[in-house]
Amino acid sequence: MTAVSLTPAGPFSLAASVRFLEGFTPASYSGTADEVLRLAFPADDGHSTVAAAVRQEGTADGGAGTVHVEFTVYTGEPDGDPDGFPAVPASAGPGPVSPGEPSWPDAAVRAQLARILSLDVDGSGFPGLAADPVAAGLMAEFPGLRPVCFHSPYEAAVWAVIGHRIRMTQAAAIKARLAERYGRRVQIAGRTLHAFPTPPVLRAITRVPGLTEVKMERLHALAEAADTGELDAARLRALPVDDALAALRTLPGIGPFSAELILIRGAGHPDVFPRHEPRLHAALATAYGLDEAVSGDISRLAGIADGWRPYRSWVGLLLRVRAELMGRHAS
């Protein structure tokens, strides 16, 4: 097991991240009273799996304490569970689950973990947005909450395809079953977790209850794209936003909404205003006291969001979280 530390630049609360994941349907996350964040996911190398336990130090002044992570990298692939799913061919990898020698550099895993928690972004300027009363209210309501990203653009893209035109809860159940039956099973900080299957394993699966043949073909194409670097987070974030979105839209099953999801919540881009997310637009219009009809005026909304630079993705997330909480209370 490897131990690393991440020092937040600007406000950050791991407890807020855990609470967010507990309410984020795609994560299917169940927290514990110890507020340790336990993660299991395919590494950015596309072949290894990471199991991590994340903790944050408390501070006397209430500031953002250092984040400590212990992680193990597993190599090879587990066998599939034949109960309800076809087994992955044996050539996909060994069956017994055991820690392997890390084949993926520790620095790269550290970077991936930082990206997942948005700790790879200097957030020291974020409090400066409090000059905007709406942004100030969001920061006060959700102190220290930064976007908690999908583990990778690969997982974000897979989620987009699985969830297309079905209920989110149904999509989450399918994604969880895939992890349980094909992903690496790991023990981390006293709990058992299942990582989502790596791209090579996903490519070998031919049938999944609840998914059409078309969706399976698209998932195979996404696994191939991950293997060839088309879903590399660093590459996507290095491109101009419009170019990154255009590249993502060339992938099967990825439209404008999904491309924005992958770039913002998969690659962890901190400064994108989604132009194809009506719920966010409605939340923005409500927060700024705009007429309901204005929620369809993307140019005007984007102009307001320009005041959130260079954290447009962050403020957008807080608006969505507030809108979802209000929706739950209303129901």
TITOR-685714 format. One record per residue (C-alpha): residue in one letter; x negated, y negated, z negated. Coordinates in steps of 0.2 Angstrom, whole numbers, plus 5000, padded with zeros to 4 digits. Example, Ala and Ser with C-alpha at 12.3 -4.5 7.8 and 13.67 -1.06 7.14 Angstrom:
(A,(4938,5022,4961))
(S,(4932,5005,4964))
This chain:
(M,(5000,5000,5000))
(T,(4994,4983,5005))
(A,(4997,4967,4994))
(V,(4998,4950,5002))
(S,(5004,4933,4997))
(L,(5013,4919,5006))
(T,(5013,4901,5000))
(P,(5029,4892,5005))
(A,(5026,4874,5012))
(G,(5041,4865,5007))
(P,(5057,4872,4998))
(F,(5060,4891,4998))
(S,(5070,4902,4987))
(L,(5069,4921,4989))
(A,(5084,4923,4979))
(A,(5094,4912,4991))
(S,(5087,4924,5005))
(V,(5093,4939,4996))
(R,(5111,4932,4994))
(F,(5111,4927,5012))
(L,(5107,4945,5018))
(E,(5120,4952,5006))
(G,(5133,4942,5016))
(F,(5126,4944,5033))
(T,(5135,4959,5041))
(P,(5121,4965,5054))
(A,(5109,4967,5039))
(S,(5120,4979,5029))
(Y,(5110,4974,5015))
(S,(5113,4978,4997))
(G,(5103,4969,4984))
(T,(5098,4973,4966))
(A,(5098,4964,4950))
(D,(5079,4962,4950))
(E,(5080,4951,4965))
(V,(5066,4960,4974))
(L,(5069,4960,4993))
(R,(5066,4977,5000))
(L,(5064,4978,5019))
(A,(5061,4992,5032))
(F,(5058,4988,5050))
(P,(5049,4993,5066))
(A,(5033,4983,5067))
(D,(5029,4971,5081))
(D,(5017,4984,5088))
(G,(5033,4994,5094))
(H,(5027,5010,5087))
(S,(5024,5008,5068))
(T,(5036,5006,5054))
(V,(5034,4994,5039))
(A,(5041,4996,5022))
(A,(5040,4980,5011))
(A,(5044,4974,4993))
(V,(5045,4955,4992))
(R,(5045,4945,4976))
(Q,(5043,4927,4972))
(E,(5035,4919,4957))
(G,(5044,4907,4946))
(T,(5038,4890,4943))
(A,(5040,4878,4928))
(D,(5045,4864,4939))
(G,(5057,4873,4949))
(G,(5046,4872,4965))
(A,(5044,4885,4978))
(G,(5033,4899,4970))
(T,(5021,4910,4979))
(V,(5029,4925,4988))
(H,(5020,4941,4985))
(V,(5023,4956,4996))
(E,(5018,4974,4995))
(F,(5019,4984,5011))
(T,(5015,5001,5018))
(V,(5013,5004,5037))
(Y,(5020,5021,5043))
(T,(5014,5029,5060))
(G,(5022,5041,5071))
(E,(5041,5044,5073))
(P,(5053,5055,5062))
(D,(5064,5068,5070))
(G,(5082,5064,5074))
(D,(5097,5071,5063))
(P,(5107,5082,5075))
(D,(5123,5079,5065))
(G,(5134,5069,5077))
(F,(5119,5063,5087))
(P,(5108,5072,5099))
(A,(5091,5075,5092))
(V,(5076,5065,5099))
(P,(5064,5076,5109))
(A,(5050,5083,5098))
(S,(5037,5073,5109))
(A,(5044,5057,5101))
(G,(5034,5061,5086))
(P,(5031,5071,5070))
(G,(5045,5075,5058))
(P,(5039,5074,5040))
(V,(5039,5056,5032))
(S,(5022,5052,5025))
(P,(5012,5036,5024))
(G,(5000,5035,5038))
(E,(4984,5025,5040))
(P,(4989,5008,5045))
(S,(4987,5007,5064))
(W,(4994,4989,5065))
(P,(4982,4975,5057))
(D,(4988,4969,5040))
(A,(4987,4951,5047))
(A,(5000,4955,5060))
(V,(5012,4963,5047))
(R,(5009,4948,5036))
(A,(5013,4937,5050))
(Q,(5029,4947,5055))
(L,(5035,4946,5037))
(A,(5032,4927,5036))
(R,(5042,4925,5052))
(I,(5057,4936,5045))
(L,(5058,4924,5030))
(S,(5054,4908,5040))
(L,(5038,4906,5030))
(D,(5028,4904,5045))
(V,(5035,4887,5047))
(D,(5029,4871,5038))
(G,(5045,4866,5029))
(S,(5037,4851,5019))
(G,(5046,4839,5030))
(F,(5063,4847,5028))
(P,(5068,4837,5013))
(G,(5065,4821,5023))
(L,(5081,4825,5033))
(A,(5091,4821,5017))
(A,(5093,4803,5025))
(D,(5107,4811,5034))
(P,(5121,4814,5021))
(V,(5127,4830,5029))
(A,(5110,4837,5029))
(A,(5107,4831,5011))
(G,(5124,4840,5006))
(L,(5119,4856,5014))
(M,(5102,4856,5005))
(A,(5110,4853,4989))
(E,(5123,4867,4992))
(F,(5110,4880,4997))
(P,(5094,4875,4989))
(G,(5079,4884,4996))
(L,(5088,4893,5009))
(R,(5079,4895,5026))
(P,(5084,4906,5040))
(V,(5082,4925,5037))
(C,(5078,4932,5054))
(F,(5081,4949,5062))
(H,(5065,4959,5060))
(S,(5060,4955,5078))
(P,(5067,4949,5094))
(Y,(5069,4968,5099))
(E,(5081,4971,5084))
(A,(5091,4955,5088))
(A,(5093,4959,5106))
(V,(5099,4977,5101))
(W,(5111,4969,5089))
(A,(5118,4958,5103))
(V,(5121,4973,5115))
(I,(5129,4984,5101))
(G,(5140,4970,5095))
(H,(5147,4964,5112))
(R,(5166,4965,5112))
(I,(5168,4975,5097))
(R,(5171,4970,5079))
(M,(5155,4965,5069))
(T,(5159,4978,5055))
(Q,(5160,4991,5068))
(A,(5144,4986,5076))
(A,(5135,4985,5059))
(A,(5141,5003,5056))
(I,(5134,5009,5072))
(K,(5117,5000,5069))
(A,(5116,5008,5052))
(R,(5120,5025,5058))
(L,(5106,5024,5071))
(A,(5094,5019,5057))
(E,(5099,5033,5046))
(R,(5098,5047,5059))
(Y,(5084,5041,5070))
(G,(5074,5028,5060))
(R,(5060,5031,5048))
(R,(5066,5034,5030))
(V,(5055,5026,5017))
(Q,(5054,5024,4998))
(I,(5051,5006,4993))
(A,(5051,4999,4975))
(G,(5062,5013,4969))
(R,(5075,5013,4983))
(T,(5077,5023,5000))
(L,(5079,5013,5015))
(H,(5080,5017,5034))
(A,(5072,5007,5047))
(F,(5079,5004,5064))
(P,(5072,5016,5077))
(T,(5057,5010,5086))
(P,(5058,5007,5105))
(P,(5051,5024,5110))
(V,(5064,5033,5099))
(L,(5078,5022,5105))
(R,(5073,5026,5123))
(A,(5075,5044,5120))
(I,(5093,5044,5113))
(T,(5105,5048,5126))
(R,(5122,5047,5117))
(V,(5128,5037,5102))
(P,(5146,5038,5096))
(G,(5155,5021,5098))
(L,(5143,5015,5112))
(T,(5148,5016,5131))
(E,(5136,5023,5144))
(V,(5133,5005,5150))
(K,(5128,4999,5133))
(M,(5116,5014,5131))
(E,(5108,5009,5148))
(R,(5106,4992,5141))
(L,(5098,4997,5125))
(H,(5086,5008,5135))
(A,(5081,4993,5145))
(L,(5079,4982,5130))
(A,(5067,4996,5122))
(E,(5057,4995,5138))
(A,(5057,4976,5138))
(A,(5050,4977,5120))
(D,(5036,4989,5125))
(T,(5031,4978,5140))
(G,(5030,4962,5129))
(E,(5045,4953,5136))
(L,(5052,4952,5118))
(D,(5036,4947,5110))
(A,(5041,4933,5097))
(A,(5025,4923,5099))
(R,(5027,4923,5118))
(L,(5045,4917,5117))
(R,(5041,4903,5104))
(A,(5026,4897,5115))
(L,(5037,4895,5130))
(P,(5047,4879,5132))
(V,(5065,4883,5125))
(D,(5074,4882,5142))
(D,(5061,4894,5149))
(A,(5062,4906,5135))
(L,(5081,4906,5136))
(A,(5080,4909,5155))
(A,(5068,4924,5153))
(L,(5079,4932,5140))
(R,(5094,4930,5151))
(T,(5086,4941,5164))
(L,(5087,4956,5152))
(P,(5102,4967,5155))
(G,(5117,4963,5143))
(I,(5109,4946,5137))
(G,(5120,4931,5141))
(P,(5118,4913,5135))
(F,(5124,4916,5118))
(S,(5114,4931,5115))
(A,(5098,4923,5122))
(E,(5100,4909,5109))
(L,(5102,4922,5095))
(I,(5087,4931,5100))
(L,(5076,4915,5101))
(I,(5082,4908,5085))
(R,(5086,4922,5074))
(G,(5075,4935,5082))
(A,(5059,4925,5087))
(G,(5062,4913,5072))
(H,(5061,4897,5083))
(P,(5064,4883,5070))
(D,(5070,4870,5082))
(V,(5084,4875,5094))
(F,(5102,4868,5095))
(P,(5113,4882,5101))
(R,(5123,4876,5116))
(H,(5134,4892,5117))
(E,(5140,4894,5099))
(P,(5158,4887,5097))
(R,(5159,4891,5078))
(L,(5143,4881,5075))
(H,(5150,4867,5085))
(A,(5166,4867,5076))
(A,(5157,4867,5059))
(L,(5146,4852,5065))
(A,(5161,4842,5070))
(T,(5170,4846,5053))
(A,(5155,4841,5043))
(Y,(5153,4824,5052))
(G,(5171,4820,5052))
(L,(5173,4821,5071))
(D,(5189,4824,5080))
(E,(5192,4842,5084))
(A,(5191,4839,5102))
(V,(5173,4833,5100))
(S,(5168,4850,5096))
(G,(5168,4854,5115))
(D,(5157,4839,5119))
(I,(5140,4848,5119))
(S,(5130,4833,5124))
(R,(5137,4823,5109))
(L,(5134,4837,5097))
(A,(5117,4840,5103))
(G,(5113,4821,5101))
(I,(5118,4822,5082))
(A,(5108,4838,5080))
(D,(5093,4828,5087))
(G,(5092,4820,5070))
(W,(5088,4837,5063))
(R,(5071,4839,5072))
(P,(5060,4849,5070))
(Y,(5072,4860,5060))
(R,(5088,4860,5071))
(S,(5089,4879,5069))
(W,(5088,4878,5050))
(V,(5102,4865,5048))
(G,(5112,4875,5060))
(L,(5111,4890,5049))
(L,(5116,4880,5034))
(L,(5131,4874,5043))
(R,(5136,4891,5048))
(V,(5134,4898,5030))
(R,(5145,4884,5023))
(A,(5158,4887,5037))
(E,(5158,4906,5033))
(L,(5160,4903,5014))
(M,(5174,4891,5017))
(G,(5183,4904,5028))
(R,(5181,4917,5015))
(H,(5188,4906,5002))
(A,(5203,4901,5013))
(S,(5207,4919,5016))
